[in-house]
């Protein structure tokens, strides 16, 4: 496995730093191909960085456009680095998304539909960074925003039905004593299962199935596991004890290792399903906001002038919680991990 730390932006902004990394990453490629790939990658990264700097200096009127194009060019920088032959055709250079906005008497950002194409920068990046992930055919803006723990406080007040993530309440178990120890029991709102229209025991069973180390975890003195849940359901026996405080369900603590686990401001949250990759969610959100800004000036200005209070609250909360450079950090972190996994021997 190659030990390549590509999370540092400086590696991407200077060709003498990036070229040796690509030589190690693609030993089969010729010197000309490496030189060309490094040049394209660095050029895309520099352009992306320029867009992000402009977004940081700009007013909110054009921030989404600049932020989106910054992230787009950083994605292209990663693609040129991980695949010296990129792009195989011009069709993969498109955004990969579209917004087919219909005229409505009242515009609501949460209802905005974002359609996913078969090819594009997004699709190429997902294929390289998340080979097992399958893009949907469309998203709704509310479902994208609802995956972000940084917007939990806002959405829980103005649109709780769009939430797909909730804070985890931890309780140390018998084996977890002393500072710095992990918990073995957690409580999460039952609403997580309700928003997927699932019975609570079925949702817990799916949660257990997705546990990374094993499908069994201790909960106090009891054990809840997939096999016992399935046996109880098949034999008509009593379900496992999932009781907790009112409105909460007890589960084995995710402790940051569960694929549904998310972190925000040093607090753990849990989604109610396999989440979309974080950078992918932000890419789609920024695309939708940039499209609104570019093509629907009146609706966008209504938001900025707080004539559409709900959407104004959402947009301001989003950029406060997730500045554009945070999205680039996510992209580079995923690129580093994907490269490490692909070079494992």
C-alpha positions in Angstrom: 0.0 0.0 0.0 1.3 3.4 -0.9 1.6 5.9 1.9 0.4 9.0 0.1 -1.1 11.9 2.0 -3.0 14.0 -0.5 -5.1 15.8 2.1 -2.6 18.7 2.0 -3.7 21.3 -0.6 -0.1 22.4 -1.3 0.6 19.0 -2.9 -2.1 19.8 -5.5 -1.1 23.4 -6.2 2.5 22.8 -7.2 3.5 20.5 -10.0 7.0 19.6 -8.6 5.2 18.3 -5.5 2.4 16.4 -7.3 4.4 14.8 -10.1 6.5 12.5 -7.9 3.3 11.3 -6.2 1.8 10.5 -9.6 4.9 8.6 -10.6 4.6 6.4 -7.5 0.8 6.0 -8.1 1.1 5.1 -11.8 4.4 3.3 -12.2 3.2 1.8 -15.5 2.5 5.2 -17.1 5.2 6.9 -19.2 6.9 10.1 -18.3 4.9 12.1 -20.8 1.6 10.8 -19.4 2.6 11.7 -15.9 3.8 15.1 -16.9 0.5 15.8 -18.7 -1.7 14.5 -15.9 0.2 16.5 -13.3 -0.1 19.6 -15.3 -3.9 19.2 -15.8 -4.4 18.3 -12.2 -2.5 21.3 -10.8 -4.2 23.6 -13.3 -7.6 22.4 -12.2 -6.7 22.7 -8.5 -5.4 26.2 -8.9 -8.5 27.3 -10.7 -10.6 25.6 -8.1 -8.7 27.4 -5.4 -9.2 30.7 -7.2 -12.9 30.2 -7.3 -13.0 29.4 -3.6 -11.0 32.5 -2.7 -13.4 34.5 -4.7 -16.4 32.9 -3.0 -14.9 33.8 0.4 -14.5 37.4 -0.6 -17.9 37.7 -2.4 -21.3 38.6 -1.1 -24.0 36.0 -0.8 -25.5 37.0 -4.1 -22.9 35.0 -6.1 -21.3 32.8 -3.4 -23.1 29.5 -4.5 -21.8 29.9 -8.1 -18.2 30.5 -7.1 -18.3 27.8 -4.4 -19.8 25.2 -6.8 -17.2 25.9 -9.5 -14.5 25.7 -7.0 -15.5 22.2 -5.9 -16.1 21.2 -9.5 -12.5 22.0 -10.5 -11.1 20.4 -7.4 -12.9 17.2 -8.4 -11.4 17.4 -11.8 -8.0 17.8 -10.2 -8.5 14.6 -8.3 -9.7 12.8 -11.5 -6.7 13.8 -13.5 -4.5 12.5 -10.7 -6.1 9.1 -10.2 -6.5 8.5 -13.9 -3.9 9.9 -16.3 -6.2 9.0 -19.2 -9.1 11.2 -17.9 -11.3 12.3 -19.6 -12.0 9.3 -22.0 -14.6 11.4 -23.8 -16.2 14.9 -23.6 -19.4 13.5 -22.2 -17.8 13.0 -18.8 -16.9 16.6 -18.5 -20.5 17.8 -17.9 -21.7 18.5 -14.4 -23.6 15.2 -14.1 -26.7 16.9 -12.7 -29.6 19.1 -13.9 -32.4 21.0 -12.3 -35.7 21.0 -14.3 -37.3 23.8 -12.4 -41.0 24.2 -12.9 -42.9 27.4 -12.3 -44.7 27.4 -8.9 -46.8 29.9 -7.2 -44.6 29.6 -4.1 -40.9 28.5 -4.4 -39.6 26.1 -1.7 -36.0 25.1 -1.7 -36.7 21.8 0.1 -38.8 20.6 -2.8 -36.2 21.3 -5.4 -35.5 18.1 -7.5 -32.0 17.5 -8.7 -31.8 14.9 -11.5 -28.7 12.7 -12.0 -27.3 12.0 -15.4 -25.6 8.8 -16.5 -22.2 10.5 -17.1 -20.4 13.5 -15.8 -17.8 14.7 -13.4 -19.9 13.6 -10.5 -20.3 10.1 -11.9 -16.6 9.8 -12.7 -15.6 10.9 -9.2 -18.0 8.5 -7.5 -16.7 5.6 -9.6 -13.1 6.4 -8.6 -13.7 7.4 -5.0 -16.6 5.1 -4.0 -16.7 2.1 -6.4 -19.5 0.4 -4.4 -21.8 3.4 -4.3 -24.6 3.7 -6.7 -26.0 7.2 -7.5 -29.7 7.6 -7.4 -31.6 8.9 -10.5 -32.6 12.0 -8.6 -32.4 13.8 -5.2 -34.7 16.2 -3.5 -32.9 19.1 -1.9 -34.7 18.5 1.4 -33.3 14.9 1.6 -29.8 16.2 0.9 -29.9 18.9 3.5 -31.6 16.4 5.9 -28.4 14.3 5.9 -26.2 17.0 7.3 -25.8 17.1 11.1 -24.8 20.7 11.0 -28.4 21.6 9.9 -30.1 19.4 12.5 -31.0 22.3 14.8 -32.6 24.3 12.0 -34.4 21.5 10.3 -35.7 20.1 13.5 -37.6 23.3 14.0 -38.8 24.3 10.5 -38.9 20.9 8.6 -38.5 17.9 11.0 -40.0 15.6 8.4 -36.9 16.1 6.2 -34.4 15.0 8.8 -32.4 11.8 8.2 -29.9 12.3 11.0 -30.3 12.6 14.8 -27.8 13.1 17.6 -26.7 10.0 19.5 -27.2 10.1 23.3 -24.5 8.0 24.9 -24.5 6.1 28.2 -21.3 4.3 29.4 -21.8 0.6 29.9 -20.4 -1.7 32.7 -17.1 -2.2 30.8 -16.7 1.5 29.9 -15.5 3.2 33.0 -13.3 6.2 33.3 -12.6 9.2 31.0 -11.9 8.5 27.4 -13.7 5.1 27.3 -16.3 4.3 24.7 -19.9 3.6 25.4 -21.7 0.4 24.7 -25.2 1.7 24.8 -26.8 4.6 22.9 -30.2 6.1 22.5 -31.6 7.7 19.3 -35.0 9.1 18.5 -37.5 6.5 17.2 -38.4 9.1 14.5 -35.3 7.8 12.6 -37.2 4.6 11.8 -40.5 6.4 11.3 -39.1 8.6 8.6 -38.3 5.5 6.6 -41.8 4.1 7.3 -40.2 1.1 9.1 -41.2 -0.7 12.3 -38.6 0.1 15.0 -37.5 -3.5 15.4 -36.9 -3.9 11.6 -34.9 -0.7 11.6 -32.7 -1.8 14.5 -32.2 -5.2 12.8 -30.9 -3.3 9.7 -28.7 -1.2 12.0 -27.2 -4.3 13.5 -26.6 -5.9 10.1 -24.5 -2.9 9.2 -22.3 -3.1 12.3 -18.7 -3.2 10.9 -17.0 -5.6 13.3 -19.8 -8.1 13.9 -23.6 -8.1 14.0 -23.6 -8.6 17.7 -23.2 -6.0 20.4 -23.8 -6.0 24.1 -26.5 -3.7 25.5 -26.0 -3.6 29.2 -26.4 -7.2 30.5 -28.4 -8.2 27.4 -27.3 -9.1 23.9 -29.2 -7.9 20.8 -28.1 -9.5 17.6 -29.4 -10.1 14.1 -29.9 -13.8 14.6 -32.0 -13.4 17.7 -34.1 -10.6 16.1 -34.8 -12.8 13.0 -35.5 -15.8 15.1 -38.0 -13.9 17.3 -39.7 -12.5 14.2 -39.9 -16.0 12.5 -41.0 -17.9 15.6 -43.4 -15.3 16.8 -41.4 -14.9 20.0 -40.9 -11.6 21.9 -38.8 -9.0 20.2 -35.5 -7.8 21.9 -35.9 -5.2 24.6 -35.4 -1.8 22.8 -37.0 0.3 25.5 -35.5 3.6 26.5 -36.7 7.0 27.6 -39.8 8.3 26.0 -39.4 8.7 22.2 -36.0 7.0 22.2 -34.8 3.6 21.2 -31.8 1.8 22.7 -29.1 0.5 20.3 -25.5 -0.7 20.5 -23.4 2.5 20.5 -21.9 3.3 17.0 -18.8 4.9 18.5 -17.9 6.5 15.2 -17.4 3.1 13.5 -20.8 2.4 12.1 -21.4 3.4 8.4 -24.4 5.4 9.5 -22.4 7.4 12.0 -21.5 11.1 11.4 -19.5 13.6 13.3 -20.1 17.3 13.7 -18.5 19.6 16.2 -17.2 16.6 18.2 -20.7 15.2 18.6 -21.9 11.9 17.1 -25.0 11.7 14.9 -26.7 8.8 13.3 -28.4 8.6 9.9 -31.4 6.3 9.4 -29.9 4.6 6.3 -26.8 4.2 4.3 -25.9 7.9 3.6 -24.7 9.3 0.4 -21.0 10.3 0.5 -20.6 13.6 2.3 -18.8 15.4 -0.5 -21.4 14.1 -3.0 -24.2 15.6 -0.9 -22.5 19.0 -0.8 -21.7 18.9 -4.5 -25.4 18.4 -5.3 -26.5 21.1 -2.9 -24.0 23.6 -4.3 -25.1 22.7 -7.8 -28.7 23.3 -6.9 -28.0 26.6 -5.2 -25.7 27.8 -8.1 -28.4 26.9 -10.6 -31.0 28.8 -8.7 -28.6 31.8 -8.5 -27.8 31.7 -12.2 -31.2 31.0 -13.8 -33.8 32.1 -11.3 -32.8 35.6 -10.1 -36.1 36.6 -8.6 -36.4 33.4 -6.4 -32.8 33.7 -5.4 -33.1 37.4 -4.4 -36.3 36.6 -2.5 -34.2 34.3 -0.4 -31.4 36.8 0.1 -33.7 39.6 1.0 -35.6 37.3 3.5 -38.8 37.6 1.6 -38.7 33.8 1.6 -37.8 33.4 5.3 -37.7 29.6 5.5 -35.3 29.2 2.6 -33.3 32.2 3.7 -32.8 30.5 7.1 -31.7 27.3 5.4 -29.2 28.9 3.0 -27.6 31.0 5.7 -27.4 28.0 8.1 -25.9 25.8 5.4 -23.0 28.2 4.5 -22.4 29.0 8.2 -22.1 25.3 9.0 -20.3 24.1 5.8 -18.0 26.7 4.2 -16.9 25.7 0.7 -13.4 24.8 1.7 -14.8 22.1 4.0 -16.2 20.4 0.9 -12.8 20.4 -0.7 -11.3 18.9 2.5 -13.8 16.1 2.2 -12.9 15.4 -1.4 -9.2 15.3 -0.7 -9.7 13.0 2.3 -11.8 10.6 0.2 -9.2 10.7 -2.6 -6.4 9.8 -0.2 -8.4 6.9 1.3 -9.4 5.6 -2.2 -5.9 5.7 -3.4 -4.6 3.9 -0.4 -7.3 1.2 -0.7 -6.6 0.7 -4.5 -2.9 0.2 -3.9 -3.2 -2.3 -1.1 -1.3 -5.5 -1.8 
